Every structure is written in structure tokens, then in C-alpha cells.
Amino acid sequence: MNTFGKIFRLTSFGESHGRGIGGIIDGCPAGVELDFDLIQKDLSRRKPGQSKITTQRKEADEVDFLSGIFEGKTQGTPIAFAIWNKDQHSKDYNDLKDVYRPSHADYTYQKKYGTRDYRGGGRSSARETIARVVAGGIAKQILANEGVSIQAFVSQVGEIKMDKFYTELDLSKTEENIVRCPDAETAQRMISRIEEAGENHDTVGGVITCVAKGVSPGWGEPVFNKLHADLGFAMLGINAVKGFEYGSGFAGTKLSGSEHNDVFYKTEKGIRTKTNNSGGIQGGISNGEDIYFNVAFKPIATLLKEQHTVDKNNNEITINPKGRHDPCVLPRAVPIVEAMAALVLADHYLLSKLNSI
């Protein structure tokens, strides 16, 4: 269960405090000319230590491609890559090796495998998502050749929610602040909220919105592996994600059918819909409109404050963890959401090519 995708497939490997994180991409078409700077840019958006509101672990997170690429082009063969860990402080976790931290995967991993890497959470650490960002960076470039762009941004931190729809925003401004919110005034309030959580040795959650433009009609499957179902599966597989909604989502339940229906009309370039409550997907298949969705992230479970728990011998104890942790995962999760969306869309693009043969 470490492989994602059907045609464009990523298998990831590695642990938070092991030698490194990496992956193998299989099913990537041959002849895709890669811009390595774009892949590294996404890794830099995800890496720790990038701002005052993220963990201060220092990692360059530079990707080392080992196979499958020659003279800057994919060869159609497996693409292997690694990102080597440099700044592990494994000793910070020595006191936790026999402890089940609240809301972490310590207990469930122990029950499943009978053993676990307690250093930084091991395989359950969000550091594993580096592999997804690399693979997503390649998928983005495949999609860009088909006119598809993907942009995610932070739309809510705690109780601070942006009241503008994405069509009212200039999404190119997302990278102009450290919280990755395209609305400058809301961004400042979000940053203050994250700083407040950090000062209290606490954490805060929120929502990331993602928009995919340029997806052609006809991508997706009609029953199982509907396009929105695969997007939901991808997003719910990201660490700390607690919810997914696309299109009108839960708000759509408050509308009548006549209000909710997306009415078709014809244009010179083809059929369009006057509204987009469907979120660009109908019957599990893309209809050519923007695909947009929200991803809810819980407050990160690691708190640098005293908490009650139990150890592997069922003793009730009190812990006060050490280490370097994000008070809010959202700013660094933006490229992860984009990457997972790209993996799904690239896979369905390749599936659509098979269906047309």
C-alpha cells in the first residue's frame, strides 16, 4: 500500500529520521522534457525552516534523480529519486520510544506491525510527502503540456476564513506571503493566529483550497474511480487531513435542485455551464469547467506542552515532548495538495488516452 496511481504510479520509501526519503515513478511517458528548477521550487515550498511560522528543522531537500531521465527527458523507464536527510535530531525522541503520543500513529503502527520507528514518527511522518511533491512536479509538467494548471492556497486558519470565492482572487499572489493566502489582509491575520499558537506551544488547523484549470472534458471513470473520488482518496491520504469537499460541497445541501443545477449553454469553443456547483466534474467525469475543492487539516498532533497518555506497558504517564515542529501545517501543505492533485489528473489523462484507442 505504498504505491499510488494506476498508470502514472508512485511508490515512495523512507522514514523521517532515516538516511532519506525517495520514490520510484513508473508509467511516466517517454520524451517529457523536464524543468528541474520547477520541481526544486515545489520542494522548497514544502521544506522545513522556510519561515518564522514553520518548523526550524533545516533541510535543503534537494532531489537526486538516479534513473529514468537522460539529457533532461524522461525515458519511459522507472524514474528513481532520493532526498537525503541532513538535519535529524533523533535524540529528541529517545524519551518517547515506549510512549504513545496522543493522536499520533504510534499506537496504531505498533498494533499493525509489532514494531515502529519512533524517531520523528518514522514512516508516518509528513516528511514522506517529499516523494509526492517530486512525483507531482513531474505530473504537473505532463499536464502543463496539455494546458492544465493547478494552484492551491490557504483559505482558512483556525477561525480566520477568507470570505472571497477563488474567482474573486488573484491566485498569482499566493506566494507573496509566508502563509500562502492570496488575500494580503487575511494573510496577515492568519500569520498572527499561527504565531499565537506557537507562542502558546499549541497548534492550529485550517483549510486549503485547490483549483485545476484547463482540464479537458472526458477525464474520469463512470462508476469506480470517479475523478472526484480519486481526488478525495488522494487528499485524505495526506497527513493531518480530516475532510474533503469539491464543488458546492456541504454548502450545496442548503440549495434546492433548481438553484444547484449547472445549466448548459453553447459557445464557439464548445459547451459550457453557467454556474459550476459541480466543481468541474459530473458523473465522475470532467466537464471542462474548473475543478475546485477544499481540504481540511486538523491541528498538528505534536504539542510542545505537557500531555497525559500511556506507554506500551499500559502505564499512565505525563509527557512533555521536545523537538522542532510546525504550529500549523497549512503553508507547507499547499505544494503537497497540488502534487496529489497533479498525480490524480495525470493518471486520468493517461487513462483517457487509453480509452480513446
Summary of the structure (lengths in Angstrom):
residues: 357
radius of gyration: 20.9
end to end distance: 29.9
largest distance: 70.5
contacts: 1152
relative contact order: 0.18
helix: 34%
strand: 24%
